[in-house]
Amino acid sequence: MQIDTEIYNDLVEDQFGGFPDGSKLGGTGIGAIVDYSSGYWGGFVGFDASLYGVAKIDSRQNSRDIFDDTSGSNKGFAKLGQGYLKFRHGGTGWVADMQVGRGRFDAGTLATLDTRIAPGSYQGARARLSFTDLGVGPLPGELDFDVAYVNRSSPRDREDFERLMSNTGETIDGLYTYGFNYDLKAVEFSYRHGVAKDFNENRRYELTLQAPVGENGGVILNTQYYDFKRAGDIWRRDWLEGEAAYDDKASWLNVNLGILMNRLRLGLSYSETDAKLSNGLLGYAFYDHGDNVDGLMDAWTEAGNDFNNDGEKTWQVGAEYDFSGLSLFDVPLDGVKAMIIHKRGKFDADNPFTGVSTDITERQTEYRLYYRFDEKDYAGLSVGIIYTDYRIDQDFVSLVSAQPENVVTGKELRTYIDYAF
């Protein structure tokens, strides 16, 4: 994987001599993941494990987005990313499974990110209960419950399994989360709830309506609502240190319309954020459960920069085309997909130099090209290119924002080659 980022801010350059880590960040690395998965002994218990290794080929100073961020050495790492006992039992129309140890525990409001060379992982336990025959009339239905508890985290850019941390480095004793999802194919509803002890509490509601259109098309209407709250003294101390995202509560509404027409997918999205912060900074909707814990965020407008500043209203349009079945100069394009996403958000922020509330506009355009080889000799091989161009029309926002790295004009290029054999 290769990441190349360049950021711009004339105000920071003029007033402070530039960014502490420079205006160019990035690196190139190679990694390997070795997975072991046993069967279920006695039809009930088994063991899975994964080894992660990441080696630096090249990187700019302090660019630790894809390398070890534990000590700042920026030299790569290796770790036992997963190692857990698994349990499984079921009957007619139902199945239950559980993991205990280190793993990728996607459950409730907890998520595992894998957008670097190696994915992140957690230490704890996860369980799920599924009922596969709960339809309504002619609609087939499936109901899923899941729950998880974690007390250590190993993010995607580091080796160690650490205690959960707040944004000021205070230890969070643990996180518990749960949720359920009821899928009737035409209608789907989910609810998720998570609490990081003495830190924050997140809830997520989602409703999806979908219907086929013709033989190779369909339409989907998706609504997501996120409710965030502080949950104790750790959050309050972060607030006093100027590291909190909001005072005591925040929300994020996301409404999406998607259309599939043969090879073409189109999407239109709208989001609105409320995240009041009274310590002098511009607040934002914080959906993680700590500085080193990734929260679930499926909002369509979350791609790239989050566009989740207090009072922000955002529109996004996106299109994806699947070139399968076509050819270019007699070269088949099966497995090639291209995507473009454009979004624009507007919000207000106080200019620290004039004291005047100012209208802010930020925009982002993202281009993606993917190719997954379908030929038998190359099965499992895929490549991808992602180019992102982000602009914000007022440089002072990075000085007053509680998430300054998310409101700096810049561009980024990512490329990757992935082979699962």
Order of alpha helices (4+ residues) and beta strands (2+ residues): beta-alpha-beta-beta-beta-beta-beta-beta-beta-beta-beta-beta-beta-beta-alpha-beta-beta-beta-beta-beta-beta-beta-beta-alpha-beta
